[in-house]
Amino acid sequence: MRFVADGPDIPDAVRRALEDEELVLFCGAGVSMSTGPGVAGMPSFSQLVNSVTGALRQVLNDQEQAALTGYQYDRALHLLEQRLGRNRVRQAVVDVLTVTAPFERHKAVLELARLRDGGFRMVTTNFDPQFDHAAKALGYEVTNDVAPMLPVPKQHRWRSVAYLHGKIAPGATGEHTSVQSLVYSTGDFGLAYLTERWASRFVTDLFTKYPVLFVGYSVDDPVMRYLMDAFAAERQLAGSSAKPSPRAWAFAPYQDPTAMAQEEEAWRAKGVEPIPYAAPNHDHSLLYDTLAEWGQRKKFGLTARIRAAERASDIIPVPPYSVDHEVEAVRWALEEPAAVLSFAKAEVPAPIQWLPVLEEWQLLGVRASLPATGASVSQTAQDVAARWVSPTHFQLMVWLTRHLDKPELLDWVLKGGSPHPALQTAILDRLDEPAAAPGAVAKPNEKPHLDTGLEAAWRLVAHPMARAPMADLADVHACWTRLKGGADDHVTRQDFTRMMAPIPRIKRTHPFFEPSVSPPGGTASFRLPTAGDHVAIDIELACGDMLESLLEAVRGRTAFLAAVADDLTSQLKRALDLFALVGQAGETSDPLPVMYRPVRPGPEARGYEDWTRLIDVTRDSMEALRETNAQAADALLLRWRALPYVLFQRMALDAYAV
């Protein structure tokens, strides 16, 4: 993610390693150097050679100049010490590095390196006291471990800033022990990494235990060469049995975008994954602005995440989202459930344009359809697990329901099929809240203002029956087998009526399709006034393609049909209840054209979908009931007449006419 506009894109693995207190920052000269023209700072390695030569009022000889020109700065200083004397050159190094320079960048790095218990875990190859100045300005107590007395890099013990190549003590001269221990010449590096090997052992131990982020190094930095060579050598000595080391990353500046690929390839050749950033004219402000923002977010932790989540209300994200640092800040914030709560219940909700962003981040696992078939009547543990949602998903569902007035949300939900049961529950809960005034922003405990058509659509989407899966094919076949064998027990009757359960399928239709009457099959459609779109409902029966086989198995079985007559009436009523949600059924409306005569369906009824066969079998069950129990049949007719649906009134009249 990006912390500032156009800044380096920090990999998620790096961010999480830092948050888990596993990442170690490895800081080079670039942290202390000038970030750009006109900005004070410590010298680079090449500048150090020139500054020391000037301080000594010397001119480099041919060998020294060749080393400098060949980027062998450590060799150039070594040759100077051989020619002019070790103490004299080291005193010049102290004089050059004992200058006043800003330490804002050091403050940012310390914030990132600070542990939750107040300690620090960081390595630097710099000699200057800038981290001490930064710690004092921040009010932090910092423990320093200075080479060659380096700490053991273990999680439970290491709580310090390790100066891998030494540190100039306050007021030290060229003869002081701290200055004599500085590692900057080829002789010093040979002692530290090859002869005594205290530096190489520390580096190897560190790299095998921690992921590392290099800050302030260039790919051709001599220090990087020693570090990576030492690690490679130790790894080779350990053999193939050595554990694989954690990954290493480095901020990789590039002057020209055309050179970025070459820069990245050079870093990867060293076994380091580059994090590129633009540094035109050697201006590294994008990097250090990133570190400063990153450090502040880490320092303020949950508070920073909540603030970033709340700022989403003022942001309209535009793709590509990964390059927008404000959008990326929200992604970082939503990794914390408490920040998700703030996002969901902000006084002004984040705009609906966040919907595709959250989906791209895979934070909306709430639209998944239920499986096409269910396991059985009883809920299995797998069913229960499928209905569970995480706290993050739950809060984002709350945010979704604050946009029920947005047609694009309805479109998004319908594209996913049947919504998650938890989302359906959240929608119904929101619909039961008091409505906001027209044109007003709904408060967290209000539902947005909805026209009747859109509210009806949401009630249909969230209807409990819309959650029902189709019956399992094995269950349907088992029921059919028992019916074929003449079974007429209570369980078989229950299973048969369960197979006749209406299952709604909600879908989008062509936005300009507005039938004057319902099309064959009873498909209901209505226009969404605010969306200029349509939703449609198809009714299937739970038994699916085995409907005709089941009906054939009960045809002519008077006692069986009479026993299930009341249950079949309830299933037909459920189907009409669904149509009623979209205004296609009621006391004055019917999901079927008048021409359909449910008593004796003939050729004119052809073309209707299978759910209308529920009308036929319900009618057959009434006739069977009249043959076996006239009193019960009269009671069922009274029930039909009492139901608020035209279809039942027509069926009752037909029953009286027969």
N, C-alpha and C positions, 0 to 999 in steps of 0.2 A: 504494500500500500504506500501511497505518497502522503507525506506529512505537510508538504508545501507544494504550491503550484510549480510544475516542471521539475520538481526535485527527484532524487533517486527513488526508485520503486523498491521498497524494503520487502523482501520475501516473507511470507507468513511464517516460515520455519524460523527465521531470524527473530521476528517479533516474539513468537511464542517461547523460544529458548530464553530470551531476555526476561520475559514475564515469569518463567519458571525458575529464574536465577541459575540457569545453566550456561548462558552465553558469557564469554570473557572478551572484553574489549582489549585489543592490542593496539596501542597508540604510538605512532611514529612522529617524525619531525614535522609533518604537515599540520598537526594539531597546533603546534606552537608558531608555525610560520605565518607570514602575512597571507590573508585570504584573497588579496587582490591589490591592484595598484593603489598606492597612497595609504595602505593600512600597515601599521607597525606590526612587527613580529620578529621571532627568532629567525636566524639564517637557516637556509637549507644546507645539506651536506656540502654541496659544491661551493656555496657562499661562505661556509665555515672555513674552507681551505683558503679562499681568497682573503677573507677577513683576518685570519691568523697571519697570513703572509704579510698583509698590510700593517697589522699591529706590530710585527717584528721588523718592519721596514726592510723586508727582504724581497728578492725577485726569484721566482722559481727557476731552478736549473733545468736542463733538458729532460732529465729523467722524471723530475717532479712534474714538469709541464705535460709530459707525455701521459703520465698517470692521470692528471687532472682532465686532459682532453679525452682520455679513454674511459672516463666515468669511474676510474679507480680511486675514489677519494680517500679510502682507507689507506691505500698504498702511498698516496701523495703525502698524507700526514705522517705516515711511518718514515718516509724518506726525509721529511723535514726534521723529525725527532733525531734521526741518525746524524744529520748534518749539523743541527743547531743545539742539540741537547734536549733530553726528555723533559726536564723540569721547566725549561724556558718555553718550550712549545706549549706545555700544559698550562702554564700561567697565562699565555696568550689566549688559550681556549677559554679559560675562566673569565678573562677580561671581556672577551667577545660575547659570552653568554650571560654575563651579569649585567643585564640591561632591563629597563622597565618596558614591559610589553603588555598588551591587553590579555586577559585570561577568560573572556566570555565563553570561548569554545571549550575551555577546560571545565568550566562550570557545567556546561551541557553534558560533557562526557562523564563527569562525576555523578550527575543525577542518574545517568543511565547505568553506571557501575555500582550504585548504592544498593545494598541489600535491605531486606525488610527489617532486619535486626539492627540496622544502623551501620554495619560494617561495609567494606568495599571489596570488590574483587576485580582487579584490573592489572594489566601489564603495560609498561611503557619502555621504550628504548631511548627516551629523551633524558638529558642530564639536568635540565633547567628546573627551577622551583615553582613553575607556573601552577601546577596542581595544588601545591601548598597554599599559594595565594588564593586560588579559587575556593579551596575548602574553608579557609578563614572567612572569605566573603560570604559564604553560604552558612557559616556557623556550624560546620561539621568537624568532628574529630577524626582525623585520618591517620591510620598506622601505615608507615612506610617500611618496606623490606628492600634493602639496597644490596646489589651484587657486591661481592659474591655470596653474601648471606641471604639466600633466597628462601622463600617459604616452601613447604610441601604442598603442592596444589591439590588438596583434597577438600571435598565439599564441607565437611564438618569442622575443618581446621583453618582454612585460608580465609582471612578477613583483612586484606591489606592491598595497597598499591605496590606492585613489585617493579622496582627499577632494574630491569634486566641487565642494562649496560652501565649501571652506576648512576650516582647523583652527586652534584656539586653541593657540598655542605656550606651553610651560610658563613661567609667570611673566610672561606678556604683559599689557600695559595697553591701554587703549582706543586709544592712539596707535600701538601696534605694528603693523607691516606685516601680520602674520598676522591681526590683528583687523580691520584696515581692509579686508582682502580677503574677509572673510566675506560670504557671499551669503544675505541673509535679507529684505531690503526690496525693494520694487518697483523702485527704482533699481538695486539690485545685480543683480536678475534681468534687467532690461533690458540692462544692460551685458554680462552673461555670455551671454545667449541671443539678443539682438537686435543690439546695436551691435558689440561685439568678437567675439561668437559663439564664443568658445573652448569654452564649455560645450556649446552645441548641436552643434558639430562633433564633440566627443568622444562625446556621447550617440549621435549618428547613426552614427558609425563603430562604436561598440560594439554598437548594436542590429543592425547589418547583418552583424556578424561572429559574434556570440554569442547563444545563447538566454539569457534573463535571468529571474531569479526575484526579485521584489520582496518584501522582508520589512520589516514595521514601517510600512507606509503605509496610509492610509485612502483610499477611492475619491474623496473630495472634498478630499484634501490639496492645498494650493496647489503644493507641490513637484511632485506627480504631474502637475498641469496643465501646468506649464512643461516637464517632461520629455517628455510625450507630444505636446504642441504642437510642440516643437522637432523631434522626430522626424518628425511628420507634415509639417511645413514643408519639412524637408530632403528628405524622400522625394518631395514634390511638385515641388521644384526639380530633382531628379534625373530626373524624367519616367518614362515607362513602361518605359524601357530598364533601369531600376535592378533589380538582383537582389532577389528576394523575401527579406525579412528572416527570421531565425529567430524562433521563437515566444517570447512573453513570458508569464510567469505571475505571479500575485500571491496571497499569502495574504490571504483576505478574511474578516474576522471578522463575525459577525452576533450581535445581542443576542437576537433572537427568531426561531425557525425560520420563522415566517410571512413574515419580511422577507428571507429568504435569497435567494429568486428575484429580488427587486428589486435586491439587492446585486450578484448575479452579472451581471444585465443591465447595470448601470451600469459594471462593469469591462469587459465585452465591448464596450461602446460605445467604450471607449478603445483597443480592440485588444489587450486583455490577458485571458488566460484565468484566471478566478478559481479558487482552491483554498479552498473555504469551511471554516470551523471555528467552533464555538460559543464565544462569549466573553460569557457572562452577567455582568451587572454590571461589564463592562469587564475581566473576568478573562481574561487571555491565556495562562494557564499551559499549556493544552493545546498551543498552538503552540510554546512554548519548551521544553516537555518533549519534544515531537517533535523539535525541532532538536537538543536535547542527546543524545537516543538515536541519532538519525541521525548526529550527529557522532562519537559513540563507535564506532558500527559502521564508519564510514568510517576512523577512526583505526586500529582494530585489524584491519580488512580481512578477510583470509582466516581469521584466528583467530576473529573474531566470527561469520563465516558457519558455521564448523565447530561452534562452540558452539550456535548457533541450530538447526543440523541435528540435533545430538545431543539437544537438548531435545524434539524431536518424539516421542521415546519416552515422554515423560510427558504428552503432550497427546492428548486425544480430540477431534478437530475436530467441530464441530456447524455445520450450515448456518444462515444464509448465511456462507460462509467469509471473504468479503472484509471483513467488519466486525470480525473477530477479529484483533487485532494480533499475537498469538502465532502464529497460523496464517500470517499475512502475513509474519512474520519467517522462517518456514521457507521460504516461497516465495522470498523474497529470497536465502536461503542456498543454495537449490538451483540458482541461476543459476551457481554455481561448481562445476565437476566435482569438485574435492577435497572440497567439503562434501557432495556427493551420495554420494561414497564413504563418508564418515562416517555419513550417514543409512542407507545400505544395510548397513553392517557394524557398527553399534552393538551393544554387548554385549546389550542388550535391544532387539529390533526395534521400530520405530514401529508402533503398532497398525494392524490391517487397516482401521480407519475412515479412514485416510489414502488408501485406494484411490480413492474418488470425488473426493477433493480433487485428487490428482495427475492424474486424468483430466480434471477441469475445467480444470486449468492446462495441459492438452495436453502433459503430460510422459510419457505412456504410449503411445508410438507402437509398441507391441510386440504388439498384439492383432490387427493387421490380417490378414485372410485373404489367402492367395495367390489369384491370379486363377483363375477357373473353368476356363480352358483354358491350356495351356502353349504356348510358341512352337514348340518342336521337341524332339527328344531332347537335342540339345546346349544348353547354357546360354548365353543371350545376355548381353551386358553389362547389359541392363536387368534381367534376372533377378538378376544378382549385386548390382546396386545396390539392388534391392528387399530383399535379404537383409541388407544392411549396417545396423548400428545404431550410433548415436553412443555415446561413453563414458557420457553421462548415462543413456541408455536401457539400456545394459548394466548399470550399477550398480542401476538401479531394478528390472531383472529379477531381480537377485540378491536384492533386498529382497522382491519378490513370492514368490520360491521359499521364503522363510523362513516363509510363511504357507500352505503346502500343506495344513495341517491345518484350514484355514478353508473350510467349504463355500461361503461367499459368493465366495471367490476362484475356485473351480471354476465357479460359476454365471456370474461375470463373464467368464471365459475362454470358456465355451461360447456365451455370447450373441454373441461376436464371430466365431464360425465357427472356421476353422482358425487357430491361433496363429501368430505369426511364427516362422520356423525358429530364430532365435536364442533365443527364449523356450523353445521345445521342448528345445533343447540344454541350456539352463540348468536346466530342470525335471529332465531325466534326470541331469544332474550332481548336483543336490541329492538325488535319490532314491538315488544311489549313496553318499552320505555316511552315516556312522554315525548311528543314530537316537538322539534324546534320550530320556531316561527318561519314562515316562507322567506327565503333569502338570507336567513341568519345561519351562522356557523353553529352546528350542534355542539353542545357541551359534552364532556365525557359521559354524563349520565342521561343523555338524550339521544333520540334517534333523529337522523336528518329528515327534513321535510320530504315526504314521498307522495306522488300522486297515486291514485287508487290502482292504476294498472301496474305500476312498478312494485307497489307493496304486495299486490296479489302474486306477482311473479316470484318475489322472494319467499312468500309463504308457501308457495308450491315447491320451490327448490328445497326449502327447509322442512317440508312436511315429513312426519315420522315414517309414513309409508314409502317415501322416496328412498329410504335407507334399506328397504327390504331386498335381499338378493333373490335370484331365481332359485327354485328348488334344485337340490342335487339330483343329477340324472339317475344315480343309483337308487335314491329314495323313490323317485317317480316310477322307475321300472319295478321296484319291489311292490309298490302300491298297485300297479297295473296287474302284476302277477297274482296278487291276492284277490283282486276283483275278478280276474278271469277264472279263478278257482271257486268263485261264489262266496267269498268271505263277506260277512255282514256283522262284524263285531264293532265295538266302540272305537278301537284304534284305527281300523280301516276307514270308518266313516270320517274320523278326524283327519286322517291323512288325505282323503279324497277332497274334503272341503279346503284343506290347506293348499292342495294343488290348484284349486280354483281361485286362489288369492290374486287380486289385481296388483300388478307391479307397474308403477309409472315410469316412463322414460321421457325425460324432459330434454328438449333439443331446440336448437336455433333453426329458424326457417328463413326463406328468402325475405329480405326486408320489405319487398313490395307485394308480397303475397297476402292478400286480405280477402278470404272467401266470404261470400254472403251467407252461406250455410256451411255447416261442418262437412268436410269431405268424407268419402266412404271410409268406414272403420272408426268413425267417431273421433278423429284427431281434432283436438280443440286448438284453436289459434286465436291470439288477440294481439293488438298492437300496443307497444309500449310508448305512451305519449311523449315521454322525455327522450327516449332513445331512438325513436323512429324505426324500431326493429320489432321482431316478433319472437315469441317463444311458442313452442307447441308441446303438447303432451300426447304420447302414445301409451295405450294401456296394453300390457301383455299379461297373460296368466302365468302363474308360477310354474306350471308344468311344462311350458314351452312347446316344443314340437310334438310332444306326446299327447296333446289335448284330445285329438280325435280318437286315439286309441283308448283313452280313459273314458270318454263319453260313450264309445261303442261298448265298453265293458259293463256299463251300468244301464244301457238302454233296455227298457222293458222290465227292469227290476223294481217293481212297484214299492215293495217294503223298504228297500234301501233308499230310494229317492225320497220317499215320504219322511224317512228319519232324518235326512239332511236338508229338508226344505227350509227350515228356519236359518240354518247356517249359511246356505247359499244366498238367501235374501240378504244376510249381513255382508257377504262378500260383494254382492251387486251394489249394495248401498255404499260400500267403501269406494268402489269405482266411481260412483256418481259424486261422492264427496270430493274426489280429486278433480273431477270436471267442474264442480261448483267453485273451486278455488280460482279458476280462470273464467268464471262467468258463463260456462257452457252447460250448466245443469242447475235446476232450481224449480220453483213453483211455476215459472212461466217460460222456462227454456229447457231444451232437451238436446243431449249430445247426438241424437239420431234424427234424421229427417222424418217428417210425418209419414212419408210413404212406407217406412219400415214398420211392418206389422208383427210385433213380437209373438203373436199367438201361433201363427202358422207361416213361418218364413219360407218364401218361395223364391223364384228366380230374381225377383226384385231386390232381394236382400243380399245377392251375391256381390262380392267385392268388399264386403265389410271385414274388418280384421277380427282376429280370433277372440278378442275380449267380448264381442257381441254374442258369442256362443254361451257366455255366462247367462245371458238373458234367456236363451233357449232352455238350458238345463234347469234354471230356476223356475221357468214356466212348467217344465215337465215334472218337477218335484211338487209343484202345487197341484197338478192333476193327480199325481200319485197319492198325495195327502188326502184329497177329496174322496178318493176311492177307499182309503183305509180308515180315515178318521175325519168325518165331516165337521165335527166341532172344532178340531184343531185347524182345519182348513179355513173355517170362518174367522178364527182368531188371527190367522196369518193374513187373510185378506184385509182385516181391520188394520193390521200393522202396515200393510202396503198403502192403504188409503191415508194413514196418518203421516206417512213419510213425505217430506216437502219436495218431492220430485215428480215432474210430469210423467216421466217414464213409468213410475210405479202406479200412477193413476190410470194410465193407459192399460197397463198389465192387469190391473184390478177389473177394469171395464171388460176387457177381453175374457177374463176368467168368469165373470158373471154371465157373459154372452154364450159361453160354451155349454 
